[in-house]
Amino acid sequence: MARPTSPGDAAGLGRARAGAFVLPALVLIAVFLVFPALWTIYLGLTDYRLTGLAAADPSFVGLGNYVTALGDPRFLTSLWLTVLYVGGSAIIGQAGLGFTLAWVLRTRTGPVRRAVEGVVLLAWILPSTVVGFLWFALLDRDDGTLNALLGTPGFAWLLDYPLLSIIIFNIWRGAAFSMMLYAAALENVPPSHLETARLAGANVFQQLRDVVFPRIRRHILTNLLLISLWTFNDFTPFVLTGGGPEGRSEILPVYVYNVALRGGQLGAGAAVSFLILLINLIFALAYLRLLRGRPAEPAHGGTPT
């Protein structure tokens, strides 16, 4: 006669089954995330290079690569350019344009709305390399479409305004995500609250400040976190400018590429990559701290006066 299954045995069997389902995902995470991260940290502590004696027998240099990077004016310039790139294209550009499109289209129906959403989404879903080459053709000095439209042949957009060019490019390419997220968030704002605010004499800015933004605060912070991290690690501007001219658009991902692959200093490049990871963690922790702040709206759900 079989022994009855006890609650402890059933719980253990359930945990074993759950572990069996989770195990493949844990293996993939370990292989594609944990191991590369640990390997990058290790390389950052060595003088490993692509060629030469250091490629065959790298030496342990400790924090030497980090000290060298933090004292390198080129690294500090790239960091500052990356801050400008993220602030201009993600925090101001993508978030601002995405919300504006979502706000304007929220009451629109018909082919106009579908056409605008289709164009914006198309810019987002196309491969980054394809979009980069399209913009290179648009901004080219000799045969660029923009110069042909403006009647300014020979104007070198990518040479004279490289950082501004990649900022505008990234705004155009990434505004779709913010638009979709804000469009979903605005569905949570009761139309009756906006109507009450209008009847009370509130203008559009006051409606946004007192009614809309408090209700979608968490959506705003989540969007800013995601697009900031994506933009901070974006390598696509390399297709347009290659980091030039004279390093004026060399954001940190491009700087790592130039150091690690073009310069052959894999150890130094790995150290800078780890510094980028730490900066990303600081970003994430700051946004998560804001997300854990006070509730976005009163508990009773009343309309602000």
C-alpha positions in Angstrom: 0.0 0.0 0.0 1.4 3.4 -1.0 2.2 5.9 1.7 -0.1 8.9 1.6 1.6 12.1 0.4 2.2 14.5 3.3 1.8 18.3 2.9 5.6 18.6 3.2 6.2 16.2 0.4 3.7 18.0 -1.8 5.4 21.3 -1.1 8.8 19.9 -1.9 7.5 18.4 -5.1 6.0 21.8 -6.1 9.3 23.6 -5.4 11.2 21.0 -7.5 8.8 21.5 -10.4 9.0 25.2 -10.1 12.8 25.0 -10.0 12.8 22.8 -13.2 10.8 25.5 -15.0 13.0 28.3 -13.8 16.3 26.5 -14.4 16.6 27.2 -18.2 16.0 30.9 -17.7 18.7 31.0 -14.9 21.1 29.2 -17.2 20.6 31.7 -20.0 21.0 34.6 -17.6 24.2 33.1 -16.2 25.6 32.4 -19.7 24.6 35.7 -21.4 24.6 38.2 -18.5 26.5 37.1 -15.4 29.5 35.4 -17.0 30.1 38.3 -19.5 29.8 40.8 -16.7 32.3 38.9 -14.5 34.6 38.5 -17.5 34.5 42.2 -18.2 35.3 43.0 -14.6 38.3 40.7 -14.8 39.5 42.2 -18.1 39.3 45.6 -16.6 41.9 44.6 -14.0 44.4 43.5 -16.7 46.4 45.1 -19.5 44.8 42.7 -22.0 45.3 43.8 -25.7 44.2 42.5 -29.1 47.8 42.1 -30.3 51.3 41.8 -28.9 52.6 40.1 -25.8 49.7 41.4 -23.6 47.3 39.5 -25.8 49.1 36.2 -25.1 50.0 36.8 -21.5 48.1 39.7 -19.9 49.3 41.2 -16.7 47.3 42.1 -13.6 47.2 45.9 -13.2 44.6 46.2 -10.5 42.8 49.6 -10.6 45.4 51.1 -13.0 43.0 51.1 -15.9 40.3 52.9 -13.9 42.8 55.5 -12.6 44.0 56.1 -16.2 40.5 56.5 -17.5 39.3 58.9 -14.8 42.4 61.0 -15.4 42.0 61.0 -19.2 40.6 64.3 -20.5 39.2 62.4 -23.5 37.1 60.2 -21.2 35.9 63.2 -19.2 34.9 64.9 -22.4 33.1 61.8 -23.6 31.2 61.6 -20.3 30.1 65.3 -20.6 29.0 64.8 -24.2 27.0 61.7 -23.1 25.3 63.7 -20.4 24.4 66.4 -23.0 23.3 63.7 -25.4 21.0 61.9 -22.9 19.6 65.2 -21.5 18.9 66.7 -24.9 17.7 63.7 -26.8 16.0 61.5 -24.1 15.0 63.6 -21.1 14.0 66.7 -23.0 13.5 65.6 -26.6 12.0 62.1 -26.6 10.0 62.6 -23.4 8.7 66.0 -24.5 7.9 65.1 -28.1 6.4 61.8 -27.0 4.1 63.4 -24.5 3.1 66.2 -26.9 2.1 63.7 -29.5 0.2 61.6 -27.0 -1.6 64.7 -25.6 -2.5 66.1 -29.0 -3.7 62.7 -30.4 -5.6 61.6 -27.4 -8.9 63.1 -28.7 -8.2 62.6 -32.4 -9.7 59.8 -34.4 -9.6 58.7 -38.0 -6.8 58.6 -40.7 -4.8 61.5 -39.4 -4.1 59.9 -36.1 -3.3 56.5 -37.7 -1.0 58.2 -40.2 0.9 60.1 -37.5 1.2 57.1 -35.2 2.3 54.9 -38.2 5.1 57.3 -39.2 6.3 57.7 -35.6 6.3 53.9 -35.0 8.0 53.2 -38.3 11.0 55.4 -37.2 11.2 53.3 -34.0 10.8 49.8 -35.4 13.3 50.1 -38.3 16.8 48.7 -37.6 19.0 51.3 -36.0 21.7 50.9 -38.7 19.2 51.4 -41.5 17.9 54.6 -39.9 21.4 55.8 -39.3 22.3 55.5 -42.9 19.1 57.1 -44.0 19.9 60.1 -41.8 23.5 60.2 -43.1 22.0 60.5 -46.6 19.7 63.2 -45.3 22.5 65.3 -43.7 25.2 64.7 -46.2 27.1 67.8 -47.2 27.3 67.2 -51.0 24.2 65.2 -51.9 22.1 65.4 -48.8 18.3 65.7 -49.0 18.1 68.4 -46.3 20.5 70.7 -48.2 18.5 70.1 -51.4 15.3 71.1 -49.6 16.8 74.2 -47.9 18.8 75.3 -50.9 22.0 75.2 -48.9 24.4 73.0 -50.9 27.6 72.2 -49.2 26.5 72.9 -45.7 28.2 70.4 -43.4 25.7 69.5 -40.7 27.6 66.5 -39.4 30.9 68.4 -39.4 29.7 71.7 -38.0 27.0 70.5 -35.6 27.8 66.8 -34.9 26.3 66.6 -31.4 23.1 68.5 -32.3 22.7 66.3 -35.4 22.8 63.0 -33.3 20.5 64.5 -30.7 17.9 65.4 -33.3 18.4 62.0 -34.9 17.8 60.2 -31.6 14.7 62.3 -30.8 13.2 61.4 -34.1 14.1 57.7 -33.8 13.0 57.2 -30.2 9.9 59.4 -29.5 7.5 56.5 -30.4 8.2 54.6 -27.1 7.4 57.7 -25.0 4.3 58.5 -27.1 2.9 55.0 -26.6 3.6 54.9 -22.9 2.1 58.4 -22.3 -0.9 57.5 -24.5 -1.6 54.6 -22.2 -1.1 56.7 -19.1 -3.4 59.4 -20.3 -6.2 56.8 -20.5 -6.1 56.8 -16.6 -6.9 60.5 -16.4 -10.7 60.9 -16.1 -12.1 63.3 -18.7 -14.5 64.6 -16.1 -11.5 66.0 -14.1 -10.1 67.8 -17.1 -13.6 69.2 -17.8 -14.0 70.4 -14.2 -10.6 72.1 -14.4 -11.6 73.8 -17.7 -14.9 75.0 -16.2 -12.9 76.4 -13.3 -10.9 78.5 -15.7 -7.7 76.5 -15.8 -5.6 76.8 -18.9 -3.8 73.9 -20.5 -0.6 74.4 -18.5 -2.6 74.4 -15.2 -4.6 71.3 -16.3 -1.3 69.5 -17.0 0.3 70.6 -13.7 -2.7 70.0 -11.4 -4.6 67.2 -13.0 -2.6 65.2 -15.5 1.0 65.1 -14.2 0.1 64.0 -10.6 -1.8 61.1 -12.0 0.9 59.9 -14.4 3.9 60.7 -12.3 5.0 57.0 -12.1 4.6 56.6 -15.8 6.8 59.7 -16.4 9.5 58.4 -14.1 9.5 54.9 -15.6 9.7 56.4 -19.1 12.6 58.6 -18.1 14.5 55.7 -16.5 14.2 53.5 -19.6 14.9 56.0 -22.3 17.8 57.5 -20.3 19.5 54.0 -19.9 18.9 53.2 -23.6 20.3 56.5 -24.8 23.2 56.4 -22.4 24.3 53.0 -24.0 23.3 53.9 -27.6 26.0 53.2 -30.2 23.9 54.2 -33.3 25.4 57.7 -33.5 28.6 56.1 -34.6 27.0 55.4 -38.0 26.5 59.2 -38.5 29.7 60.7 -37.2 32.0 58.0 -36.0 32.6 60.1 -32.9 34.0 63.0 -34.8 35.0 65.4 -36.0 37.8 65.7 -33.4 35.8 63.8 -30.8 33.0 66.3 -30.7 30.3 63.6 -30.8 32.3 60.8 -29.1 29.8 59.6 -26.5 30.9 56.9 -24.1 29.8 53.8 -26.1 31.8 55.2 -29.1 34.7 56.0 -26.8 34.8 52.4 -25.5 34.7 51.1 -29.1 37.6 53.3 -30.1 39.7 52.4 -27.1 38.9 48.6 -27.0 38.7 47.7 -30.7 40.4 50.5 -32.7 43.1 51.0 -30.1 43.3 47.3 -29.2 43.2 48.0 -25.4 40.6 45.5 -24.3 41.5 45.9 -20.7 41.1 49.6 -20.7 37.9 49.3 -22.7 36.5 46.8 -20.2 37.3 49.2 -17.3 35.4 52.0 -19.0 32.5 49.6 -19.7 32.4 48.8 -16.0 32.4 52.6 -15.1 29.4 52.9 -17.6 27.7 50.1 -15.7 28.1 51.9 -12.4 26.7 55.1 -13.9 23.7 53.2 -15.1 23.2 51.8 -11.7 23.3 55.3 -10.2 20.7 56.4 -12.7 18.5 53.5 -11.9 18.7 53.8 -8.1 17.9 57.6 -8.3 14.8 56.9 -10.4 13.7 54.0 -8.2 14.1 56.2 -5.2 11.8 58.8 -6.8 9.3 56.0 -7.7 9.1 55.1 -4.0 8.2 58.6 -3.1 4.8 59.9 -1.9 1.7 58.8 -3.8 0.9 60.6 -7.0 -2.7 61.5 -6.1 -4.8 61.9 -3.0 -6.2 58.8 -1.4 -9.8 60.0 -1.8 -9.3 60.5 -5.6 -10.5 64.0 -5.5 -9.8 66.6 -8.2 -7.1 69.2 -7.2 -8.5 72.7 -6.8 
